[in-house]
């Protein structure tokens, strides 16, 4: 995308910078985040001493690194598909067993035992105390109104990103990639959440004194699954771990090999050997980062804040052609500068700047504002891309030509809206059926059907699966 969209030395600099930033730095942080989750499971399930957790996790990651290096993208795609269905089946079984346990007493018992407000559609705004779904109004605005468009986040990047592109490029053709991507969105947001939600709600009742609420899921696995099923779901969790790690290793190695390593003129055998070496190097880097961090939520918030303000550029660069490579470099670097200044320097005099997004998001708002102003200013004052280069970009990404593409834009937005209605109607309809609210479920079923019709009709008019 970078070499198609941008030109000159700035494009080369951006490509190499992004490869280092995403392929190595952010990749290692995200993998460390995943390793922490595995360490929590190992500690609860097997009472592994803290001194041995990192060693066992390193061995597991090395194993994944070896099969990722050997199998390549096709092997990763096949294993991911298998691991997804194993994990989903295991989570469904767990949710059924926990909900119907004698301590919960089925859905009716769960509804009676839950803290007040736990089933509210919208969290309590303006009250940061109380049940786990309450938060301040500023935090709610940050999560619901800003993060989705303003922050770079792995797997859900505004404007598209390497995760989804990796999977799309492994499909047979463009039509297959379109339906595969839609299936992922439907499965990820419409089907997969409810087993997690149900076990999470049950854990509020079963473990009310638990400080780290996210460990409730693992404790429920340990306490309520019989031996065989316990092994199945543990394997499912390990499958999810392996799936995530293999994706990142392949993703990071592809960045480094394609954008940094001088592969031109080298044989395919040589390039594959270098890619495997880089894959294993990322494993070592990620293990080193894992040894330095202790909190999963802290890593998540770090990623959110260090990508604050970049998201809007990632969307607009497809349409606003004043944006250039220098603007994208600015949008990527500025959040890190803001984060460092506020968390480590200004927070001494203004403590609220050192708080997390969930407790006080004012630092996040400031970072988004400064980053957005910075890259917009750079776009306006720096030299624009040459007209002939932009023309080639338009013709490449819109095969029928940009002029004929413009009339399709309204249909594309309609397809997006229809797809969103379809996925979320299914999600909330499932919830209403589970909690015996059949009237609302019937209305959501109508909404689901309307969204599916709109999606299908609009996508066809937009030529998305021709």
C-alpha positions as CSV (number, residue, x, y, z in Angstrom):
1,X,0.0,0.0,0.0
2,X,2.7,2.5,1.0
3,X,4.6,2.2,-2.3
4,X,1.4,2.5,-4.3
5,X,0.0,5.4,-2.3
6,X,3.3,7.4,-1.7
7,X,6.4,8.1,-3.7
8,X,10.0,9.2,-3.3
9,X,12.4,8.9,-0.3
10,X,9.6,9.6,2.1
11,X,7.7,6.4,1.0
12,X,10.9,4.4,1.4
13,X,11.5,5.8,4.9
14,X,7.9,5.2,5.9
15,X,8.0,1.6,4.6
16,X,11.1,0.8,6.6
17,X,9.9,2.7,9.7
18,X,6.6,0.8,9.6
19,X,8.3,-2.5,9.2
20,X,10.4,-1.9,12.4
21,X,7.5,-0.3,14.3
22,X,4.9,-3.0,13.5
23,X,7.0,-6.0,12.6
24,X,9.3,-5.8,15.6
25,X,8.4,-3.2,18.3
26,X,4.6,-3.5,18.4
27,X,4.7,-7.2,17.5
28,X,6.9,-8.0,20.5
29,X,4.7,-6.0,22.8
30,X,1.5,-7.7,21.6
31,X,3.1,-11.2,21.8
32,X,4.2,-10.4,25.3
33,X,0.6,-9.5,26.1
34,X,-0.5,-12.9,24.8
35,X,2.3,-14.6,26.8
36,X,1.0,-13.0,30.0
37,X,-2.4,-14.5,29.4
38,X,-0.9,-18.0,28.9
39,X,1.1,-17.6,32.1
40,X,-2.1,-16.7,34.0
41,X,-3.7,-19.9,32.7
42,X,-0.7,-22.1,33.6
43,X,-0.5,-20.6,37.1
44,X,-4.2,-21.2,37.9
45,X,-4.5,-24.6,36.3
46,X,-1.2,-26.2,37.3
47,X,0.0,-24.1,40.2
48,X,3.2,-23.4,38.3
49,X,5.6,-21.4,40.5
50,X,6.2,-17.8,39.3
51,X,9.9,-18.7,38.8
52,X,9.0,-21.3,36.1
53,X,6.2,-19.5,34.3
54,X,8.5,-17.6,31.9
55,X,10.5,-20.7,31.1
56,X,7.5,-22.8,30.2
57,X,5.9,-19.9,28.2
58,X,9.2,-19.4,26.3
59,X,9.2,-23.1,25.4
60,X,5.6,-23.0,24.2
61,X,6.4,-19.9,22.1
62,X,9.5,-21.5,20.6
63,X,7.4,-24.5,19.6
64,X,4.9,-22.2,17.8
65,X,7.8,-20.3,16.2
66,X,9.2,-23.6,14.8
67,X,5.9,-24.8,13.2
68,X,5.2,-21.2,11.9
69,X,8.6,-21.0,10.3
70,X,8.2,-24.4,8.6
71,X,4.5,-24.2,7.5
72,X,4.3,-20.6,6.3
73,X,1.0,-18.7,5.7
74,X,-1.0,-21.7,4.4
75,X,-0.2,-23.8,7.4
76,X,-1.1,-21.0,9.7
77,X,-4.4,-20.4,8.0
78,X,-5.3,-24.1,8.2
79,X,-4.4,-24.5,11.8
80,X,-6.2,-21.2,12.8
81,X,-9.4,-22.5,11.2
82,X,-9.2,-25.8,13.2
83,X,-8.2,-24.0,16.4
84,X,-11.1,-21.6,16.1
85,X,-13.8,-24.3,16.0
86,X,-12.1,-26.3,18.9
87,X,-12.0,-23.1,21.1
88,X,-15.6,-22.1,20.3
89,X,-16.9,-25.6,21.0
90,X,-15.1,-25.7,24.3
91,X,-16.3,-22.3,25.4
92,X,-19.9,-23.2,24.6
93,X,-19.7,-26.4,26.7
94,X,-18.1,-24.4,29.6
95,X,-20.9,-21.8,29.5
96,X,-23.6,-24.5,29.6
97,X,-22.0,-26.3,32.5
98,X,-21.3,-23.2,34.6
99,X,-24.8,-21.6,34.0
100,X,-26.5,-24.9,35.0
101,X,-24.3,-25.6,38.0
102,X,-26.0,-25.9,41.4
103,X,-24.4,-22.6,42.5
104,X,-25.9,-20.6,39.6
105,X,-29.2,-22.6,39.0
106,X,-29.7,-21.8,35.4
107,X,-30.4,-18.5,33.6
108,X,-33.1,-17.6,36.1
109,X,-30.8,-18.1,39.0
110,X,-28.1,-16.1,37.3
111,X,-30.4,-13.2,36.7
112,X,-31.4,-13.1,40.3
113,X,-27.9,-13.5,41.7
114,X,-26.1,-10.9,39.5
115,X,-25.3,-7.4,40.9
116,X,-27.8,-4.8,40.0
117,X,-27.1,-3.3,36.6
118,X,-25.0,-6.2,35.2
119,X,-27.5,-6.8,32.4
120,X,-28.0,-3.2,31.4
121,X,-27.4,-2.5,27.8
122,X,-25.6,0.8,28.5
123,X,-23.2,1.1,31.5
124,X,-24.0,3.5,34.3
125,X,-22.5,6.8,33.1
126,X,-21.1,9.3,35.5
127,X,-20.5,6.9,38.4
128,X,-17.1,5.2,38.5
129,X,-18.1,3.1,41.5
130,X,-20.4,0.2,41.9
131,X,-20.7,-2.8,39.6
132,X,-18.2,-3.7,36.9
133,X,-20.1,-2.0,34.2
134,X,-20.1,1.5,35.6
135,X,-17.7,4.2,34.5
136,X,-17.2,7.9,34.3
137,X,-18.7,9.8,31.4
138,X,-15.3,10.8,30.0
139,X,-14.2,7.2,29.9
140,X,-17.4,6.2,28.2
141,X,-16.9,8.8,25.5
142,X,-13.4,7.6,25.0
143,X,-14.4,3.9,24.6
144,X,-17.6,4.4,22.7
145,X,-17.0,7.5,20.7
146,X,-13.3,7.8,19.9
147,X,-11.1,4.7,20.2
148,X,-12.7,3.0,17.2
149,X,-11.7,5.7,14.7
150,X,-8.8,7.4,16.5
151,X,-6.5,4.6,17.7
152,X,-4.5,2.0,15.9
153,X,-5.4,-1.3,17.4
154,X,-4.0,-4.7,16.3
155,X,-6.7,-6.7,14.4
156,X,-9.2,-3.8,14.1
157,X,-7.1,-1.1,12.5
158,X,-9.1,1.8,11.1
159,X,-8.8,1.9,7.4
160,X,-7.7,-1.7,7.2
161,X,-4.5,-3.4,8.3
162,X,-2.0,-6.2,8.1
163,X,-4.0,-8.8,10.1
164,X,-7.0,-8.8,7.8
165,X,-4.8,-8.3,4.6
166,X,-2.8,-11.4,5.6
167,X,-5.9,-13.5,5.6
168,X,-7.4,-12.0,2.5
169,X,-4.2,-12.6,0.6
170,X,-4.4,-16.3,1.5
171,X,-7.8,-16.8,-0.2
172,X,-8.5,-18.1,-3.7
173,X,-9.8,-14.8,-5.2
174,X,-11.3,-11.5,-4.3
175,X,-14.9,-12.9,-3.9
176,X,-13.6,-15.5,-1.5
177,X,-11.6,-12.9,0.4
178,X,-14.8,-10.7,0.8
179,X,-16.9,-13.5,2.2
180,X,-14.1,-14.8,4.4
181,X,-13.7,-11.4,5.9
182,X,-17.4,-11.0,6.5
183,X,-17.6,-14.5,8.1
184,X,-14.8,-13.4,10.4
185,X,-16.7,-10.3,11.5
186,X,-19.9,-12.3,12.0
187,X,-18.2,-15.1,13.9
188,X,-16.0,-12.7,16.0
189,X,-18.6,-10.2,17.0
190,X,-21.9,-12.1,16.6
191,X,-21.2,-15.7,17.7
192,X,-18.1,-15.9,19.8
193,X,-18.9,-13.3,22.6
194,X,-21.8,-15.0,24.3
195,X,-20.0,-18.0,25.8
196,X,-17.5,-15.6,27.2
197,X,-20.1,-13.2,28.5
198,X,-22.1,-15.9,30.2
199,X,-19.1,-17.4,32.0
200,X,-18.0,-13.9,32.9
201,X,-21.3,-13.0,34.4
202,X,-21.3,-16.3,36.3
203,X,-17.8,-15.5,37.7
204,X,-19.2,-12.3,39.2
205,X,-21.5,-14.5,41.3
206,X,-19.1,-17.4,41.9
207,X,-16.0,-15.3,42.8
208,X,-17.3,-11.9,44.1
209,X,-14.1,-11.2,46.1
210,X,-11.8,-11.8,43.1
211,X,-9.6,-8.8,42.6
212,X,-8.5,-9.6,39.0
213,X,-11.9,-10.2,37.4
214,X,-10.5,-11.5,34.1
215,X,-9.2,-14.6,36.0
216,X,-12.8,-15.7,36.8
217,X,-13.1,-17.4,33.4
218,X,-10.0,-19.6,34.1
219,X,-11.2,-20.4,37.6
220,X,-14.6,-21.5,36.2
221,X,-12.8,-23.8,33.8
222,X,-10.8,-25.3,36.7
223,X,-13.7,-25.7,39.1
224,X,-16.7,-26.7,36.9
225,X,-15.3,-28.8,34.0
226,X,-14.9,-32.6,34.4
227,X,-11.4,-33.9,33.6
228,X,-12.0,-34.7,29.9
229,X,-13.7,-31.4,29.1
230,X,-11.2,-29.5,31.2
231,X,-8.5,-30.9,29.0
232,X,-10.5,-30.1,25.8
233,X,-10.9,-26.4,26.8
234,X,-7.3,-26.1,28.0
235,X,-6.3,-27.4,24.5
236,X,-8.7,-24.8,23.1
237,X,-7.0,-22.0,25.0
238,X,-3.6,-23.3,23.9
239,X,-4.9,-23.4,20.3
240,X,-6.0,-19.7,20.7
241,X,-2.5,-18.9,22.0
242,X,-0.8,-20.8,19.1
243,X,-3.1,-19.1,16.6
244,X,-2.4,-15.6,17.8
245,X,1.4,-16.2,18.1
246,X,1.7,-17.9,14.7
247,X,-0.3,-15.0,13.1
248,X,2.0,-12.4,14.6
249,X,5.2,-14.3,13.8
250,X,4.3,-14.6,10.1
251,X,3.0,-11.1,10.0
252,X,6.1,-9.6,11.6
253,X,8.6,-11.6,9.5
254,X,6.8,-10.7,6.3
255,X,7.2,-7.0,7.2
256,X,10.9,-7.3,7.9
257,X,11.7,-9.5,4.8
258,X,9.7,-7.5,2.3
259,X,10.4,-4.0,3.5
260,X,13.8,-4.0,5.1
261,X,15.9,-7.0,4.0
262,X,17.5,-6.6,0.5
263,X,15.8,-9.6,-1.0
264,X,15.9,-8.6,-4.6
265,X,18.2,-10.9,-6.7
266,X,18.2,-13.5,-4.0
267,X,16.9,-17.0,-4.5
268,X,13.5,-18.1,-3.1
269,X,15.4,-20.7,-0.9
270,X,17.6,-17.9,0.5
271,X,14.6,-15.6,1.3
272,X,12.6,-18.4,3.0
273,X,15.7,-19.2,5.1
274,X,16.0,-15.5,6.2
275,X,12.3,-15.4,6.9
276,X,12.5,-18.4,9.2
277,X,15.5,-16.8,11.0
278,X,13.6,-13.6,11.5
279,X,10.6,-15.5,12.8
280,X,12.7,-17.1,15.5
281,X,14.4,-13.8,16.3
282,X,10.9,-12.3,16.9
283,X,10.3,-15.2,19.3
284,X,13.4,-14.3,21.3
285,X,12.5,-10.5,21.3
286,X,8.9,-11.2,22.5
287,X,10.2,-13.5,25.3
288,X,12.5,-10.7,26.4
289,X,9.7,-8.2,26.5
290,X,7.4,-10.6,28.4
291,X,10.0,-10.8,31.2
292,X,9.7,-7.0,31.6
293,X,5.9,-6.6,31.9
294,X,3.4,-7.7,34.5
295,X,-0.1,-6.4,33.5
296,X,-2.2,-7.4,30.5
297,X,-4.5,-4.3,30.9
298,X,-1.5,-2.0,31.0
299,X,-0.2,-3.3,27.7
300,X,-3.6,-2.9,26.1
301,X,-3.9,0.7,27.4
302,X,-0.3,1.4,26.2
303,X,-1.2,0.3,22.7
304,X,-4.3,2.4,22.7
305,X,-2.6,5.6,23.8
306,X,0.5,5.1,21.6
307,X,-1.7,4.8,18.6
308,X,-4.1,7.7,19.6
309,X,-4.8,10.0,16.6
310,X,-3.3,7.7,14.0
311,X,-6.6,6.0,13.1
312,X,-8.2,8.9,11.4
313,X,-5.3,9.2,9.0
314,X,-5.4,5.5,8.2
315,X,-9.0,5.9,7.0
316,X,-8.6,9.3,5.2
317,X,-5.5,8.4,3.3
318,X,-7.6,6.3,0.9
319,X,-9.6,9.4,0.0
320,X,-7.8,12.7,0.9
321,X,-4.8,12.9,-1.3
322,X,-3.1,15.8,0.5
323,X,-2.0,13.2,3.0
324,X,1.6,12.1,2.2
325,X,4.2,9.8,3.7
326,X,5.6,12.5,6.0
327,X,2.1,13.0,7.5
328,X,1.8,9.3,8.2
329,X,5.2,9.2,9.9
330,X,4.1,12.2,12.0
331,X,0.9,10.5,13.0
332,X,2.8,7.4,14.0
333,X,5.6,9.1,16.0
334,X,3.6,11.9,17.7
335,X,1.5,9.7,20.1
336,X,4.7,8.2,21.5
337,X,6.2,11.6,22.2
338,X,2.9,12.7,23.9
339,X,2.8,9.5,25.9
340,X,6.3,9.9,27.2
341,X,5.9,13.6,28.0
342,X,2.6,13.1,29.9
343,X,3.3,9.8,31.7
344,X,6.9,10.4,32.8
345,X,7.3,14.2,33.0
346,X,4.1,16.2,33.2
347,X,2.3,13.6,35.4
348,X,4.6,14.7,38.3
349,X,2.8,18.1,38.4
350,X,-0.5,17.0,36.8
351,X,-1.3,13.5,38.2
352,X,-4.4,13.0,36.0
353,X,-2.1,12.7,32.9
354,X,-0.6,9.5,34.4
355,X,-3.9,7.8,34.8
356,X,-5.3,5.0,32.5
357,X,-8.0,5.5,29.9
358,X,-10.6,3.7,32.0
359,X,-10.0,5.8,35.1
360,X,-9.2,9.3,33.5
361,X,-9.0,9.6,29.7
362,X,-8.0,13.2,29.5
363,X,-4.4,12.3,28.5
364,X,-5.9,10.2,25.7
365,X,-8.0,13.1,24.5
366,X,-5.0,15.4,24.5
367,X,-2.9,12.9,22.6
368,X,-5.6,12.5,19.9
369,X,-6.0,16.2,19.5
370,X,-2.3,17.0,19.3
371,X,-1.6,14.0,16.9
372,X,-4.5,14.9,14.6
373,X,-3.4,18.6,14.4
374,X,0.2,17.6,13.8
375,X,-0.5,15.3,10.8
376,X,-3.1,17.6,9.3
377,X,-0.7,20.5,9.5
378,X,2.1,18.4,7.9
379,X,-0.2,17.4,5.1
380,X,-1.2,21.0,4.4
381,X,2.3,22.5,4.4
382,X,4.3,19.7,2.8
383,X,4.5,18.9,-0.8
384,X,1.7,16.8,-2.2
385,X,2.2,13.5,-4.1
386,X,2.6,13.9,-7.8
387,X,-0.6,13.8,-9.9
388,X,0.6,10.9,-12.1
389,X,1.5,8.8,-9.1
390,X,-1.9,9.3,-7.5
391,X,-3.5,8.5,-10.8
392,X,-1.7,5.1,-10.9
393,X,-2.8,4.5,-7.3
394,X,-6.5,5.2,-8.1
395,X,-6.4,3.0,-11.2
396,X,-4.7,0.2,-9.3
397,X,-7.0,0.0,-6.3
398,X,-10.2,0.8,-8.3
399,X,-9.8,-1.4,-11.3
400,X,-12.7,0.2,-13.2
401,X,-11.2,3.7,-12.8
402,X,-11.8,6.3,-10.1
403,X,-14.6,8.1,-12.0
404,X,-16.7,4.9,-12.3
405,X,-15.9,4.1,-8.6
406,X,-17.5,7.3,-7.2
407,X,-21.1,6.3,-7.9
408,X,-20.4,3.0,-5.9
409,X,-19.4,4.8,-2.7
410,X,-23.0,5.3,-1.4
411,X,-23.7,1.6,-2.0
412,X,-20.5,0.7,-0.2
413,X,-21.6,2.7,2.8
414,X,-25.0,1.1,2.7
415,X,-23.4,-2.3,2.6
416,X,-21.3,-1.4,5.6
417,X,-24.3,-0.2,7.5
418,X,-26.3,-3.4,6.5
419,X,-23.5,-5.6,7.6
420,X,-23.1,-3.9,10.9
421,X,-26.9,-4.2,11.5
422,X,-26.8,-7.9,10.7
423,X,-23.9,-8.7,13.0
424,X,-25.1,-6.7,16.0
425,X,-28.7,-7.7,15.6
426,X,-27.6,-11.3,15.8
427,X,-25.5,-10.6,18.8
428,X,-28.2,-8.9,20.8
429,X,-30.9,-11.2,19.6
430,X,-28.9,-14.2,20.9
431,X,-28.6,-12.4,24.2
432,X,-32.3,-11.7,24.5
433,X,-33.1,-15.3,23.6
434,X,-30.7,-16.6,26.3
435,X,-32.3,-14.3,28.9
436,X,-35.9,-15.2,27.9
437,X,-36.8,-11.7,26.5
438,X,-38.6,-13.1,23.5
439,X,-40.5,-10.0,22.4
440,X,-37.3,-8.0,22.0
441,X,-35.7,-11.0,20.4
442,X,-38.4,-11.0,17.7
443,X,-37.8,-7.3,16.9
444,X,-34.1,-8.0,16.7
445,X,-34.8,-10.9,14.3
446,X,-36.7,-8.5,12.0
447,X,-33.7,-6.1,12.3
448,X,-31.4,-9.0,11.4
449,X,-33.3,-9.9,8.3
450,X,-33.5,-6.2,7.2
451,X,-29.8,-5.8,7.7
452,X,-29.0,-8.9,5.8
453,X,-31.2,-7.9,2.8
454,X,-29.6,-4.4,2.8
455,X,-26.1,-5.8,3.0
456,X,-26.7,-8.3,0.2
457,X,-28.4,-5.8,-2.1
458,X,-26.0,-2.9,-1.5
459,X,-22.9,-5.1,-1.7
460,X,-24.0,-6.4,-5.1
461,X,-24.8,-2.9,-6.4
462,X,-21.3,-1.8,-5.2
463,X,-19.7,-4.7,-7.1
464,X,-18.1,-6.1,-3.9
465,X,-18.6,-9.8,-4.9
466,X,-18.7,-9.7,-8.7
